């Protein structure tokens, strides 16, 4: 049974999977500002910019820079697709 206090995260760009694993939170930026995704977050979709920060269960963090992307949360699964449009 999945742990309800952990998010499953996958971050992809057109060429590769940049991260696939667990997280206790995910932080990013959208047009309203900085936001966090925590376990049991409501279903959510947003255009993101600048970076994604993964807060891992071992208390470490990993930052992945991006120009822009799309973040989707559903049932503790966070899917992020970054830099999918051509560079400006």
Backbone bond lengths (Angstrom), bond angles and torsions (degrees), N, CA, C in turn:
res aa  C-N    CA-C-N  psi(-1)  N-CA   C-N-CA  omega(-1)  CA-C   N-CA-C  phi
1 X - - - 1.451 - - 1.524 109.25 -
2 X 1.338 118.44 133.68 1.471 120.52 -179.16 1.527 112.03 -63.98
3 X 1.328 115.18 147.86 1.459 121.72 177.37 1.524 108.47 -77.35
4 X 1.357 119.24 120.43 1.463 120.53 -178.01 1.529 113.68 -71.02
5 X 1.340 117.98 -7.75 1.457 121.41 -179.86 1.528 112.55 -99.24
6 X 1.327 116.02 7.53 1.466 121.42 -177.75 1.527 108.95 -126.88
7 X 1.316 115.06 139.57 1.455 121.47 173.49 1.519 109.56 -95.44
8 X 1.296 116.17 146.14 1.460 122.08 169.78 1.527 106.09 -98.74
9 X 1.343 116.90 124.75 1.460 121.01 -172.32 1.525 110.27 -124.28
10 X 1.325 115.24 136.02 1.457 120.50 170.76 1.526 107.41 -134.86
11 X 1.326 115.28 130.11 1.458 121.76 178.97 1.529 107.53 -123.41
12 X 1.328 115.11 124.69 1.467 120.74 -177.75 1.520 110.02 -127.32
13 X 1.325 114.82 150.93 1.462 120.83 164.58 1.529 105.78 -119.78
14 X 1.310 120.27 -178.93 1.466 119.66 -177.67 1.530 114.60 -61.28
15 X 1.331 116.80 -20.28 1.459 119.83 -174.51 1.520 115.71 -103.73
16 X 1.333 117.78 -22.38 1.468 118.44 -170.58 1.523 112.04 -162.68
17 X 1.313 114.42 164.70 1.461 121.84 166.97 1.525 105.95 -86.39
18 X 1.325 116.79 119.25 1.463 121.41 -177.23 1.520 112.53 -89.45
19 X 1.318 116.59 -27.41 1.468 121.00 177.16 1.516 108.07 -157.28
20 X 1.320 115.31 136.59 1.457 121.68 173.20 1.511 106.82 -145.40
21 X 1.334 116.02 113.99 1.455 119.20 -178.20 1.512 111.72 172.09
22 X 1.319 114.74 -159.95 1.454 122.24 -175.88 1.515 111.36 -98.09
23 X 1.340 115.08 157.63 1.463 120.90 176.02 1.527 108.67 -153.27
24 X 1.321 114.72 152.46 1.462 119.65 172.78 1.526 110.34 -92.64
25 X 1.341 116.85 -18.29 1.465 122.28 176.59 1.525 108.71 -164.85
26 X 1.318 115.28 159.01 1.457 122.57 174.16 1.527 106.69 -132.56
27 X 1.328 116.04 131.49 1.463 121.71 -179.85 1.520 109.14 -117.09
28 X 1.343 116.26 139.37 1.454 120.56 174.31 1.525 109.19 -153.83
29 X 1.330 114.87 -170.23 1.462 121.82 -177.35 1.523 108.71 -131.51
30 X 1.348 115.68 135.42 1.460 120.14 171.65 1.522 108.66 -128.30
31 X 1.327 118.44 -167.01 1.464 120.53 -175.67 1.524 113.36 -64.36
32 X 1.320 118.43 -19.26 1.469 121.94 178.74 1.521 112.42 -90.88
33 X 1.346 118.00 -15.28 1.458 121.39 -179.25 1.522 112.08 128.50
34 X 1.339 115.02 -161.59 1.468 122.08 -178.68 1.527 108.99 -72.83
35 X 1.333 115.68 139.91 1.467 120.04 175.84 1.520 109.61 -143.70
36 X 1.328 115.30 158.36 1.465 122.67 178.55 1.518 109.54 -119.75
37 X 1.317 115.00 144.32 1.452 122.76 169.62 1.517 106.06 -107.96
38 X 1.318 116.42 123.85 1.465 122.45 179.23 1.519 108.40 -116.94
39 X 1.349 117.56 162.80 1.463 119.44 176.43 1.529 111.06 -54.26
40 X 1.319 115.14 145.48 1.459 124.41 -179.17 1.525 112.72 67.40
41 X 1.338 116.88 22.00 1.462 122.09 175.26 1.527 109.12 -63.66
42 X 1.313 116.43 146.78 1.462 119.93 173.53 1.523 109.68 -60.15
43 X 1.318 115.88 156.15 1.460 119.55 173.80 1.523 107.64 -56.60
44 X 1.342 115.93 139.43 1.459 119.81 -168.40 1.516 108.57 -158.59
45 X 1.331 116.21 144.09 1.457 121.08 173.03 1.526 107.37 -140.19
46 X 1.340 116.34 140.54 1.462 120.25 -177.97 1.519 110.46 -154.23
47 X 1.318 114.63 149.31 1.462 120.82 166.75 1.522 106.14 -80.88
48 X 1.329 117.00 133.96 1.465 121.22 -178.35 1.515 110.48 -120.70
49 X 1.345 115.30 165.50 1.462 120.50 178.88 1.520 109.60 -148.50
50 X 1.304 116.02 165.78 1.465 127.83 174.10 1.521 115.11 72.90
51 X 1.343 118.46 -59.92 1.462 119.04 -178.17 1.522 111.47 -167.21
52 X 1.316 113.79 167.14 1.461 123.29 170.45 1.520 105.65 -125.36
53 X 1.329 116.89 133.37 1.460 121.44 176.50 1.520 107.83 -115.58
54 X 1.330 115.37 123.84 1.458 122.25 179.45 1.523 107.64 -100.55
55 X 1.317 116.88 122.16 1.464 123.09 175.89 1.530 106.12 -96.76
56 X 1.320 116.05 107.12 1.464 121.07 -172.76 1.530 111.61 -84.34
57 X 1.331 117.32 156.97 1.470 120.77 -179.92 1.532 113.80 -58.77
58 X 1.343 117.97 -25.70 1.470 119.83 179.20 1.531 112.24 -83.81
59 X 1.342 116.77 11.14 1.479 124.91 178.28 1.528 113.59 78.67
60 X 1.325 118.94 -0.23 1.466 120.38 175.45 1.527 108.74 -82.42
61 X 1.323 115.78 164.53 1.460 120.68 176.94 1.523 109.25 -128.17
62 X 1.313 114.89 150.69 1.454 121.12 176.40 1.520 107.24 -132.18
63 X 1.332 116.09 126.77 1.462 121.03 179.31 1.517 109.23 -106.37
64 X 1.319 115.35 131.60 1.455 121.70 177.76 1.526 107.58 -119.36
65 X 1.338 117.87 113.76 1.461 120.23 179.65 1.525 111.16 -73.51
66 X 1.343 115.14 152.90 1.459 120.12 175.62 1.519 109.74 -157.22
67 X 1.310 115.92 154.25 1.469 120.63 172.75 1.523 109.10 -76.05
68 X 1.318 115.17 -50.83 1.456 121.46 177.69 1.521 108.86 -161.46
69 X 1.315 115.13 164.98 1.446 119.26 179.68 1.513 111.05 -171.64
70 X 1.322 114.72 -176.19 1.453 122.34 177.89 1.523 107.68 -126.04
71 X 1.332 115.51 130.33 1.459 122.14 179.24 1.516 107.73 -115.28
72 X 1.328 116.04 134.74 1.464 121.13 178.60 1.524 108.50 -132.81
73 X 1.331 115.61 133.34 1.467 121.89 177.56 1.524 108.29 -120.85
74 X 1.327 115.30 130.63 1.455 120.67 175.26 1.521 108.55 -154.80
75 X 1.324 116.16 121.84 1.471 122.62 176.59 1.533 112.77 54.03
76 X 1.342 116.64 49.10 1.472 123.11 178.85 1.526 114.14 66.08
77 X 1.309 116.88 16.42 1.462 121.67 174.83 1.526 107.80 -112.88
78 X 1.335 116.02 124.35 1.456 122.41 -179.85 1.526 107.51 -110.83
79 X 1.318 115.62 118.39 1.467 121.21 177.16 1.519 107.51 -114.36
80 X 1.323 115.83 128.32 1.455 120.94 -177.54 1.525 108.44 -129.38
81 X 1.309 115.38 127.83 1.452 122.55 177.29 1.516 106.40 -116.38
82 X 1.341 117.62 117.37 1.458 120.42 -175.23 1.525 112.05 -117.40
83 X 1.333 112.95 154.07 1.459 121.75 176.62 1.527 112.29 49.60
84 X 1.339 114.01 47.63 1.451 119.05 -177.60 1.524 113.02 -90.22
85 X 1.339 116.55 -13.47 1.454 119.12 176.48 1.530 109.45 -100.61
86 X 1.316 117.19 158.53 1.473 119.00 179.74 1.522 111.38 -60.51
87 X 1.314 117.22 150.00 1.465 122.10 178.40 1.515 109.82 -60.44
88 X 1.323 114.56 144.44 1.476 120.19 -178.81 1.501 110.62 -92.69
